Amino acid sequence: MQYLSQGGVSSLETSRAAWELDARVDQAFRRAREARQQMQDAESRLAAKSAPPTDEEIERIRLFVLGHARTPEWERVIELINRGLLSWREVTDGLATGRLDHRVAAAFDSLSKVPPASEAALAEIGVIRTEPADDEPEPPTPGRPVARGPREDDEESFFDDPLARGR
């Protein structure tokens, strides 16, 4: 800084320093707000991922273990479940939250030794569905016309499916 003959700093330099300081403080607050927002977003994503498993997911895990992945480690966990000391809900909740009993953790780790199951085997033990659900449309059969809902003939729908016109 340039000193004046009176031994002080010019008002122009003081103003510039104050403006720069204000700008740096504003930048620090902006970065702090951004960091806080990123933390909140990350916590929201983590909370969404750690939602408890549904009953259907629990049943699929149970069927998979009992029908395909019955390792010695899973046998110990199944014994605890059969004795009423543990439930399939507790097993899957522990997996979802990352707080697994050491025996359950060993059982899940043992799945890496289990060969993958074929789609047919998974369907046979009930892990995956083979028939469409009631709310899913059946796939079209070759040679059978596809049922279409009511259609409005306006200018916009003219270009949707030119082959469907006149049906």
C-alpha positions in Angstrom: 0.0 0.0 0.0 1.1 3.4 -0.7 1.5 5.7 2.3 0.6 9.4 2.1 2.7 12.1 3.5 0.6 12.1 6.7 1.6 8.5 7.3 -1.8 7.0 6.4 -3.3 4.9 3.5 -5.2 6.5 0.7 -9.0 6.2 0.8 -8.9 4.6 -2.7 -6.7 1.8 -1.5 -8.8 1.4 1.7 -11.9 1.1 -0.5 -10.3 -1.4 -2.8 -9.1 -3.5 0.2 -12.6 -3.4 1.7 -14.2 -4.4 -1.6 -11.8 -7.3 -2.0 -12.3 -8.4 1.5 -16.1 -8.3 1.0 -15.8 -10.3 -2.2 -13.7 -13.0 -0.5 -16.1 -13.2 2.4 -19.0 -13.5 0.0 -17.1 -16.2 -1.9 -16.4 -18.1 1.3 -20.1 -18.0 2.3 -21.2 -19.1 -1.2 -18.8 -22.1 -1.0 -20.1 -22.9 2.5 -23.7 -22.9 1.2 -22.7 -25.1 -1.8 -20.9 -27.5 0.5 -23.9 -27.6 2.9 -26.3 -28.3 -0.1 -24.0 -31.1 -1.3 -24.0 -32.7 2.1 -27.8 -32.5 2.3 -28.1 -34.0 -1.2 -25.7 -36.8 -0.3 -27.6 -37.5 2.9 -30.9 -37.6 1.0 -29.4 -40.1 -1.5 -28.0 -42.2 1.3 -31.4 -42.2 3.1 -33.2 -43.2 -0.1 -30.7 -46.1 -0.7 -31.1 -47.3 2.9 -34.8 -47.6 2.8 -35.9 -50.9 4.4 -36.5 -53.7 2.0 -40.0 -54.6 0.9 -41.7 -57.8 1.9 -41.3 -58.9 -1.7 -37.6 -58.3 -1.6 -37.2 -60.2 1.6 -39.1 -63.1 0.2 -37.0 -63.2 -2.9 -33.8 -63.3 -0.8 -35.3 -66.0 1.4 -36.2 -68.1 -1.7 -32.8 -67.5 -3.3 -30.9 -68.6 -0.1 -33.1 -71.6 0.6 -33.3 -72.7 -3.1 -29.9 -72.0 -4.4 -27.3 -70.5 -2.0 -27.5 -72.7 1.0 -23.9 -72.5 2.1 -22.7 -73.7 5.5 -22.7 -70.0 6.6 -26.3 -69.6 5.6 -27.1 -72.9 7.4 -26.0 -71.3 10.6 -28.2 -68.2 10.0 -31.2 -70.4 8.9 -30.8 -72.3 12.2 -31.0 -69.0 14.1 -34.1 -68.1 12.1 -35.7 -71.5 12.8 -35.1 -71.2 16.5 -36.7 -67.7 16.5 -33.6 -65.8 17.4 -33.5 -64.0 14.1 -35.9 -63.2 11.3 -35.5 -62.7 7.6 -36.6 -59.1 8.1 -33.7 -58.6 10.6 -31.3 -60.2 8.1 -32.3 -57.9 5.2 -32.6 -54.8 7.4 -29.1 -55.4 8.6 -27.9 -55.6 5.0 -29.8 -52.4 4.1 -28.4 -50.4 7.0 -24.9 -51.9 7.0 -25.3 -53.2 10.6 -25.0 -57.0 10.1 -24.5 -59.6 12.8 -21.1 -61.2 12.2 -22.8 -64.5 11.3 -25.2 -62.8 8.8 -22.2 -60.9 7.3 -20.3 -64.2 6.9 -23.4 -65.7 5.2 -23.7 -62.8 2.7 -19.9 -63.0 2.1 -20.3 -66.7 1.3 -22.5 -65.8 -1.7 -19.4 -65.0 -3.6 -18.6 -68.7 -3.6 -22.0 -69.7 -5.0 -22.1 -70.2 -8.8 -24.6 -67.9 -10.5 -28.1 -69.4 -11.0 -29.6 -69.7 -14.4 -32.8 -67.7 -15.2 -34.7 -71.0 -15.4 -33.4 -72.1 -11.9 -34.4 -68.7 -10.5 -37.9 -69.0 -12.0 -38.2 -72.6 -10.6 -37.4 -71.6 -7.1 -39.7 -68.5 -7.3 -37.1 -65.7 -7.2 -38.2 -64.3 -10.6 -41.6 -64.3 -12.2 -42.2 -66.1 -15.5 -45.7 -65.0 -16.3 -46.7 -61.4 -16.7 -48.4 -59.7 -13.8 -52.1 -58.7 -14.1 -51.2 -55.1 -14.8 -48.6 -55.9 -17.5 -49.9 -56.3 -21.0 -49.2 -59.6 -22.7 -46.5 -59.5 -25.4 -48.0 -59.4 -29.0 -48.4 -62.8 -30.6 -47.1 -62.9 -34.2 -50.0 -62.9 -36.7 -52.5 -61.6 -34.1 -53.6 -57.9 -34.5 -52.6 -55.7 -31.6 -55.6 -54.2 -29.7 -55.5 -50.5 -29.7 -57.5 -48.0 -27.6 -59.7 -45.3 -29.0 -57.8 -43.0 -31.4 -58.4 -39.4 -32.1 -57.9 -38.4 -35.7 -56.3 -35.0 -35.4 -53.3 -33.5 -37.1 -50.9 -34.4 -34.4 -51.9 -38.1 -34.2 -51.6 -38.4 -38.0 -47.9 -38.7 -37.7 -47.8 -41.0 -34.6 -48.2 -44.3 -36.4 -49.0 -44.0 -40.1 -49.6 -47.7 -40.4 -52.3 -47.7 -37.8 -54.5 -45.2 -39.7 -57.8 -46.6 -40.8 -58.0 -49.3 -38.2 
